[in-house]
């Protein structure tokens, strides 16, 4: 039992170091190539140093994107090193099963799964806004401003000419309809301010035209009028952010809000399911990497394995990306398009590993 723990620790340590090394190298290469691409966009108000800052703040997003491929390459390098030293043969000869070794490698990959969650939940929402503020020459607060925004809450249609994440509205129009979509009232206000204590909007200089059942209209002017809207400052801010840059908790909150009061755009559903599928993508690629070492590529050189692993990883990434965006056109849920490639990789890896037993 003690010897098996030592072996498990050795395999886990070797795989972890290989994955972290692959992650560091790929991140560095991504940083370099992205910076070189940014140099073509230099302008009088966007210099080389600002390009470095922009790429630096976007690094968490790039790192998050390459983690599955890092896990794939790291698994191939880690297990390949053990295979080259005949350590895997010794492990199998003393009765350690193939799937136990695979489980140890997957356990190493859990570190990258935790890193991916931390990046998506806390790092990317903050760093992406910082990057956008550098390139657009705006403060983070200014990036949360919305101009010309329409939303619907039940039978109420709302137009807001200007809104920001601090809870300030300007030039608001609210149209209320009955169940048969006959106009009931029209409300216009010059300004509005969100009150966190009452969770209402306090509209200033408002004019409300109420349509009576007989067709007459009655105008009411108010210096200040409280108005209950589902729209909150935090949701105003989310509208301005790319869905893939939102944290999982933000996506859940925003999707729940939209599902109650409006229609959920598929871009938000796709971003959510991509984040849900990320850990499974990473583990699936680790399984297929293990099948390379124990399966058809066990007699090949390390360089050949890495080339095949890179092609598999990039092919998986582009296929999942293509199918994800295809889901925006077709009616099925984006979850199907996200998880189908993952399931196929799991099936292929499991099949190859079973053949090698």
Secondary structure, DSSP 8 states (H G I E B T S, - for coil): -HHHHHHHHHHHHHHHHHHHHHHHHHHHHHHHHHHHHHGGG-BTTB-HHHHHHHHHHHHHHHHHHHHHHHHHHHHHHHHHHHHHTTHHHHHHHTT--HHHHHHHHHHHHHHHHHHHHHIIIIIHHHHHHHHHHHHHT--HHHHT-EEEEEEEETTEEEEEEEE-TTSEEEEEEEEEE-TT--EEEEEEEEEEEEETTTTEEEEEEEEEEEE-TTS-EEEEEEEEEEE--S--HHHHHHHTS-GGGS-HHHHHHHHHHHHHHS---HHHHHHHHHHHHHHHHHHHHHHHHHHHHHTTTTTS-HHHHHHHHHHHHHHHHHHHHHHHHHTTTSSS-HHHHHHHHHHHHHHHHHHHHHHH-
